[in-house]
């Protein structure tokens, strides 16, 4: 599932993709993917692409929040939570620092 989401993010031209293994510090998910979009429309488009690509593989999100505004869209797949944010929003909330006890991983 991680690879499918990563590929959808790359296809949608998401920027600064960070993947964190948070199993040891979180009880609600195993992996967080934090990415940037260049504008509110791009954030919405990236999120739509992820949801669409996962549906093509029979996988549905448990929940999607923030898609109408486009500053920060959270997509919850249970074991993976995807955060698509405008750079200013990402800088402000600094989720990478908040979850810094999680291990950064590479997706191939």
N, CA, C and O atoms as a DFTB+ gen file, in Angstrom:
432 C
 N C O
     1  1       0.826      -1.182       0.000
     2  2       0.000       0.000       0.000
     3  2       0.880       1.260       0.000
     4  3       0.572       2.238      -0.681
     5  1       1.965       1.225       0.762
     6  2       2.855       2.388       0.824
     7  2       3.377       2.752      -0.557
     8  3       3.421       3.931      -0.909
     9  1       3.769       1.771      -1.334
    10  2       4.310       2.004      -2.674
    11  2       3.240       2.578      -3.601
    12  3       3.524       3.482      -4.386
    13  1       2.024       2.066      -3.516
    14  2       0.929       2.585      -4.352
    15  2       0.671       4.058      -4.058
    16  3       0.512       4.860      -4.978
    17  1       0.630       4.411      -2.781
    18  2       0.404       5.804      -2.404
    19  2       1.567       6.663      -2.861
    20  3       1.366       7.745      -3.413
    21  1       2.775       6.191      -2.636
    22  2       3.972       6.943      -3.045
    23  2       3.945       7.203      -4.553
    24  3       4.204       8.323      -4.994
    25  1       3.638       6.186      -5.332
    26  2       3.582       6.354      -6.790
    27  2       2.514       7.365      -7.201
    28  3       2.730       8.157      -8.118
    29  1       1.361       7.341      -6.528
    30  2       0.301       8.316      -6.828
    31  2       0.771       9.726      -6.487
    32  3       0.474      10.669      -7.220
    33  1       1.497       9.879      -5.391
    34  2       2.034      11.192      -5.003
    35  2       3.023      11.704      -6.044
    36  3       2.992      12.875      -6.423
    37  1       3.893      10.822      -6.498
    38  2       4.874      11.205      -7.524
    39  2       4.166      11.575      -8.813
    40  3       4.505      12.581      -9.436
    41  1       3.179      10.770      -9.229
    42  2       2.416      11.058     -10.451
    43  2       1.729      12.418     -10.383
    44  3       1.614      13.114     -11.392
    45  1       1.273      12.796      -9.184
    46  2       0.574      14.072      -9.007
    47  2       1.544      15.232      -8.770
    48  3       1.124      16.364      -8.531
    49  1       2.836      14.938      -8.838
    50  2       3.880      15.956      -8.661
    51  2       3.875      16.592      -7.277
    52  3       4.123      17.788      -7.126
    53  1       3.585      15.762      -6.258
    54  2       3.700      16.218      -4.873
    55  2       5.170      16.523      -4.596
    56  3       6.061      15.904      -5.179
    57  1       5.413      17.471      -3.713
    58  2       6.780      17.898      -3.420
    59  2       7.183      17.500      -2.016
    60  3       6.343      17.332      -1.131
    61  1       8.505      17.349      -1.826
    62  2       9.085      17.089      -0.498
    63  2       8.381      15.944       0.223
    64  3       7.857      16.128       1.322
    65  1       8.368      14.784      -0.381
    66  2       7.688      13.623       0.196
    67  2       8.514      13.076       1.360
    68  3       9.671      12.693       1.191
    69  1       7.898      13.048       2.544
    70  2       8.516      12.473       3.734
    71  2       7.676      11.283       4.177
    72  3       6.454      11.383       4.286
    73  1       8.332      10.166       4.431
    74  2       7.644       8.961       4.880
    75  2       8.224       8.579       6.235
    76  3       9.430       8.365       6.365
    77  1       7.364       8.495       7.242
    78  2       7.802       8.210       8.601
    79  2       7.164       6.931       9.122
    80  3       5.950       6.749       9.029
    81  1       7.989       6.047       9.671
    82  2       7.514       4.854      10.365
    83  2       7.258       5.280      11.807
    84  3       8.200       5.549      12.552
    85  1       5.996       5.341      12.201
    86  2       5.635       5.834      13.529
    87  2       5.037       4.738      14.422
    88  3       4.344       5.033      15.396
    89  1       5.306       3.491      14.085
    90  2       4.731       2.381      14.859
    91  2       5.117       2.432      16.332
    92  3       4.313       2.075      17.193
    93  1       6.333       2.869      16.630
    94  2       6.791       2.883      18.022
    95  2       6.304       4.094      18.810
    96  3       6.418       4.121      20.035
    97  1       5.761       5.098      18.117
    98  2       5.333       6.319      18.801
    99  2       3.859       6.650      18.587
   100  3       3.380       7.662      19.100
   101  1       3.134       5.825      17.846
   102  2       1.726       6.088      17.555
   103  2       0.920       4.816      17.728
   104  3       1.382       3.721      17.408
   105  1      -0.286       4.974      18.238
   106  2      -1.163       3.810      18.345
   107  2      -2.311       3.852      17.339
   108  3      -3.178       2.978      17.345
   109  1      -2.315       4.875      16.471
   110  2      -3.417       4.972      15.507
   111  2      -3.004       4.727      14.065
   112  3      -3.869       4.583      13.201
   113  1      -1.704       4.675      13.779
   114  2      -1.244       4.388      12.421
   115  2       0.181       3.860      12.470
   116  3       0.877       4.021      13.473
   117  1       0.609       3.234      11.391
   118  2       1.974       2.718      11.287
   119  2       2.890       3.663      10.524
   120  3       4.070       3.799      10.850
   121  1       2.338       4.312       9.506
   122  2       3.145       5.152       8.623
   123  2       2.447       6.475       8.379
   124  3       1.231       6.532       8.197
   125  1       3.240       7.541       8.379
   126  2       2.742       8.852       7.984
   127  2       3.505       9.295       6.756
   128  3       4.729       9.180       6.686
   129  1       2.770       9.798       5.798
   130  2       3.376      10.378       4.609
   131  2       2.992      11.852       4.611
   132  3       1.810      12.192       4.652
   133  1       3.992      12.723       4.567
   134  2       3.770      14.159       4.626
   135  2       4.342      14.758       3.349
   136  3       5.522      14.582       3.047
   137  1       3.504      15.464       2.603
   138  2       3.921      16.015       1.314
   139  2       3.386      17.433       1.154
   140  3       2.465      17.852       1.855
   141  1       3.981      18.155       0.219
   142  2       3.543      19.520      -0.072
   143  2       2.948      19.601      -1.471
   144  3       3.331      18.871      -2.385
   145  1       1.991      20.524      -1.599
   146  2       1.451      20.917      -2.892
   147  2       1.741      22.391      -3.076
   148  3       1.892      23.113      -2.091
   149  1       1.823      22.848      -4.295
   150  2       2.237      24.225      -4.570
   151  2       1.149      25.266      -4.336
   152  3       1.452      26.451      -4.199
   153  1      -0.113      24.841      -4.289
   154  2      -1.250      25.753      -4.111
   155  2      -2.405      24.947      -3.525
   156  3      -2.328      23.723      -3.418
   157  1      -3.472      25.643      -3.149
   158  2      -4.623      24.911      -2.616
   159  2      -5.184      23.950      -3.665
   160  3      -5.582      22.831      -3.342
   161  1      -5.210      24.390      -4.905
   162  2      -5.716      23.515      -5.977
   163  2      -4.811      22.301      -6.168
   164  3      -5.299      21.191      -6.385
   165  1      -3.505      22.504      -6.088
   166  2      -2.574      21.378      -6.230
   167  2      -2.720      20.416      -5.055
   168  3      -2.678      19.201      -5.248
   169  1      -2.889      20.936      -3.848
   170  2      -3.107      20.075      -2.677
   171  2      -4.351      19.212      -2.904
   172  3      -4.324      18.005      -2.664
   173  1      -5.428      19.824      -3.361
   174  2      -6.659      19.082      -3.636
   175  2      -6.442      18.033      -4.719
   176  3      -6.929      16.908      -4.605
   177  1      -5.720      18.397      -5.756
   178  2      -5.458      17.491      -6.870
   179  2      -4.613      16.294      -6.439
   180  3      -4.886      15.159      -6.829
   181  1      -3.592      16.556      -5.638
   182  2      -2.740      15.465      -5.138
   183  2      -3.586      14.508      -4.299
   184  3      -3.510      13.292      -4.472
   185  1      -4.380      15.052      -3.403
   186  2      -5.223      14.209      -2.556
   187  2      -6.212      13.398      -3.395
   188  3      -6.403      12.207      -3.149
   189  1      -6.828      14.027      -4.367
   190  2      -7.766      13.322      -5.256
   191  2      -7.076      12.177      -5.979
   192  3      -7.639      11.091      -6.113
   193  1      -5.865      12.416      -6.442
   194  2      -5.104      11.399      -7.180
   195  2      -4.831      10.187      -6.290
   196  3      -4.971       9.046      -6.730
   197  1      -4.443      10.436      -5.044
   198  2      -4.166       9.340      -4.115
   199  2      -5.427       8.517      -3.876
   200  3      -5.396       7.290      -3.960
   201  1      -6.526       9.187      -3.581
   202  2      -7.790       8.485      -3.316
   203  2      -8.223       7.681      -4.545
   204  3      -8.641       6.530      -4.420
   205  1      -8.125       8.281      -5.719
   206  2      -8.524       7.621      -6.963
   207  2      -7.658       6.388      -7.245
   208  3      -8.176       5.315      -7.553
   209  1      -6.343       6.552      -7.136
   210  2      -5.435       5.432      -7.429
   211  2      -5.645       4.273      -6.461
   212  3      -5.572       3.109      -6.856
   213  1      -5.902       4.586      -5.206
   214  2      -6.128       3.515      -4.238
   215  2      -7.444       2.799      -4.518
   216  3      -7.531       1.579      -4.383
   217  1      -8.462       3.552      -4.907
   218  2      -9.741       2.922      -5.266
   219  2      -9.583       1.978      -6.448
   220  3     -10.225       0.929      -6.502
   221  1      -8.721       2.353      -7.401
   222  2      -8.452       1.472      -8.545
   223  2      -7.916       0.116      -8.095
   224  3      -8.078      -0.885      -8.792
   225  1      -7.280       0.090      -6.932
   226  2      -6.727      -1.156      -6.392
   227  2      -7.611      -1.746      -5.290
   228  3      -7.174      -2.604      -4.523
   229  1      -8.850      -1.280      -5.221
   230  2      -9.810      -1.824      -4.267
   231  2      -9.602      -1.368      -2.834
   232  3     -10.117      -1.991      -1.906
   233  1      -8.853      -0.288      -2.638
   234  2      -8.566       0.211      -1.293
   235  2      -9.228       1.568      -1.100
   236  3      -9.004       2.494      -1.880
   237  1     -10.035       1.678      -0.067
   238  2     -10.755       2.920       0.201
   239  2     -10.239       3.571       1.472
   240  3      -9.868       2.893       2.430
   241  1     -10.222       4.883       1.465
   242  2      -9.817       5.636       2.646
   243  2     -10.890       5.500       3.728
   244  3     -12.085       5.455       3.435
   245  1     -10.444       5.436       4.966
   246  2     -11.363       5.441       6.103
   247  2     -11.988       6.828       6.226
   248  3     -13.161       6.973       6.570
   249  1     -11.176       7.836       5.936
   250  2     -11.669       9.197       6.008
   251  2     -10.777      10.159       5.250
   252  3      -9.580       9.923       5.086
   253  1     -11.376      11.246       4.789
   254  2     -10.639      12.316       4.107
   255  2     -11.149      13.625       4.699
   256  3     -12.355      13.865       4.746
   257  1     -10.229      14.466       5.149
   258  2     -10.593      15.739       5.774
   259  2      -9.868      16.886       5.084
   260  3      -8.708      16.743       4.698
   261  1     -10.533      18.012       4.927
   262  2      -9.906      19.231       4.444
   263  2      -9.855      19.414       2.940
   264  3      -9.238      20.365       2.461
   265  1     -10.483      18.537       2.189
   266  2     -10.370      18.603       0.737
   267  2     -11.054      19.828       0.127
   268  3     -10.670      20.267      -0.957
   269  1     -12.034      20.370       0.788
   270  2     -12.735      21.533       0.228
   271  2     -11.896      22.811       0.325
   272  3     -11.925      23.643      -0.581
   273  1     -11.157      22.965       1.412
   274  2     -10.350      24.176       1.608
   275  2      -8.999      24.066       0.907
   276  3      -8.553      25.020       0.269
   277  1      -8.350      22.920       1.019
   278  2      -7.116      22.694       0.286
   279  2      -5.835      23.196       0.931
   280  3      -4.780      23.177       0.298
   281  1      -5.907      23.645       2.177
   282  2      -4.680      24.034       2.884
   283  2      -3.947      22.794       3.391
   284  3      -2.721      22.706       3.332
   285  1      -4.735      21.840       3.890
   286  2      -4.199      20.612       4.471
   287  2      -5.254      19.535       4.287
   288  3      -6.348      19.630       4.842
   289  1      -4.931      18.525       3.517
   290  2      -5.845      17.401       3.340
   291  2      -5.232      16.186       4.018
   292  3      -4.090      15.816       3.749
   293  1      -6.006      15.576       4.896
   294  2      -5.588      14.369       5.595
   295  2      -6.370      13.203       5.012
   296  3      -7.598      13.242       4.934
   297  1      -5.651      12.169       4.605
   298  2      -6.275      10.964       4.057
   299  2      -5.873       9.804       4.952
   300  3      -4.688       9.502       5.088
   301  1      -6.855       9.154       5.562
   302  2      -6.603       8.074       6.517
   303  2      -6.920       6.732       5.875
   304  3      -8.067       6.445       5.531
   305  1      -5.881       5.916       5.721
   306  2      -6.057       4.553       5.215
   307  2      -5.868       3.531       6.334
   308  3      -5.669       2.347       6.061
   309  1      -5.926       3.973       7.575
   310  2      -5.725       3.061       8.702
   311  2      -4.248       2.929       9.015
   312  3      -3.716       3.669       9.842
   313  1      -3.591       2.001       8.367
   314  2      -2.166       1.792       8.633
   315  2      -1.281       2.889       8.051
   316  3      -0.116       3.016       8.429
   317  1      -1.830       3.682       7.133
   318  2      -1.089       4.808       6.552
   319  2      -1.976       6.050       6.587
   320  3      -3.139       6.011       6.185
   321  1      -1.405       7.151       7.075
   322  2      -2.080       8.436       7.061
   323  2      -1.260       9.374       6.178
   324  3      -0.053       9.522       6.367
   325  1      -1.924       9.998       5.219
   326  2      -1.264      10.895       4.277
   327  2      -1.685      12.330       4.589
   328  3      -2.874      12.632       4.693
   329  1      -0.690      13.210       4.735
   330  2      -0.934      14.638       4.945
   331  2      -0.445      15.373       3.705
   332  3       0.744      15.328       3.389
   333  1      -1.347      16.049       3.000
   334  2      -0.985      16.860       1.837
   335  2      -1.228      18.313       2.242
   336  3      -2.352      18.693       2.570
   337  1      -0.166      19.120       2.217
   338  2      -0.258      20.460       2.782
   339  2       0.395      21.492       1.878
   340  3       1.315      21.178       1.122
   341  1      -0.093      22.736       1.962
   342  2       0.623      23.845       1.347
   343  2       1.906      24.056       2.150
   344  3       1.912      23.811       3.357
   345  1       2.986      24.501       1.519
   346  2       4.257      24.662       2.229
   347  2       4.162      25.529       3.491
   348  3       4.795      25.217       4.500
   349  1       3.381      26.607       3.443
   350  2       3.247      27.476       4.608
   351  2       2.575      26.738       5.769
   352  3       2.969      26.894       6.924
   353  1       1.577      25.951       5.457
   354  2       0.870      25.173       6.470
   355  2       1.800      24.101       7.029
   356  3       1.832      23.861       8.236
   357  1       2.538      23.474       6.159
   358  2       3.483      22.434       6.591
   359  2       4.552      23.030       7.503
   360  3       4.894      22.434       8.524
   361  1       5.074      24.184       7.152
   362  2       6.072      24.834       7.997
   363  2       5.494      25.186       9.367
   364  3       6.153      25.007      10.392
   365  1       4.269      25.683       9.375
   366  2       3.644      26.103      10.630
   367  2       3.438      24.929      11.586
   368  3       3.783      25.022      12.764
   369  1       2.877      23.823      11.088
   370  2       2.574      22.680      11.949
   371  2       3.772      21.767      12.173
   372  3       3.829      21.064      13.181
   373  1       4.722      21.765      11.257
   374  2       5.983      21.033      11.388
   375  2       5.787      19.601      11.912
   376  3       6.353      19.221      12.937
   377  1       4.990      18.830      11.201
   378  2       4.690      17.465      11.620
   379  2       5.935      16.579      11.690
   380  3       6.005      15.666      12.513
   381  1       6.911      16.849      10.832
   382  2       8.139      16.052      10.882
   383  2       8.822      16.195      12.246
   384  3       9.359      15.221      12.775
   385  1       8.803      17.394      12.811
   386  2       9.396      17.589      14.136
   387  2       8.516      16.957      15.212
   388  3       9.014      16.316      16.137
   389  1       7.205      17.145      15.082
   390  2       6.272      16.579      16.048
   391  2       6.421      15.061      16.138
   392  3       6.355      14.488      17.225
   393  1       6.622      14.418      14.996
   394  2       6.762      12.964      14.934
   395  2       8.210      12.553      14.720
   396  3       8.474      11.515      14.114
   397  1       9.150      13.352      15.208
   398  2      10.579      13.103      14.962
   399  2      11.095      11.807      15.612
   400  3      12.165      11.320      15.248
   401  1      10.347      11.254      16.562
   402  2      10.741       9.970      17.130
   403  2      10.458       8.826      16.161
   404  3      10.945       7.711      16.347
   405  1       9.680       9.104      15.141
   406  2       9.440       8.113      14.092
   407  2      10.650       8.032      13.178
   408  3      11.396       9.000      13.035
   409  1      10.837       6.890      12.570
   410  2      11.985       6.677      11.696
   411  2      11.629       7.069      10.263
   412  3      10.624       6.613       9.717
   413  1      12.458       7.912       9.665
   414  2      12.255       8.299       8.262
   415  2      12.663       7.115       7.385
   416  3      13.729       6.529       7.574
   417  1      11.803       6.772       6.426
   418  2      12.088       5.621       5.562
   419  2      12.016       6.029       4.093
   420  3      11.368       7.010       3.729
   421  1      12.689       5.263       3.278
   422  2      12.685       5.464       1.836
   423  2      11.700       4.485       1.202
   424  3      11.600       3.333       1.624
   425  1      10.989       4.942       0.205
   426  2      10.067       4.093      -0.547
   427  2      10.637       3.917      -1.926
   428  3      10.992       4.892      -2.588
   429  1      10.728       2.682      -2.365
   430  2      11.289       2.409      -3.696
   431  2      10.263       1.811      -4.614
   432  3      10.565       1.520      -5.771
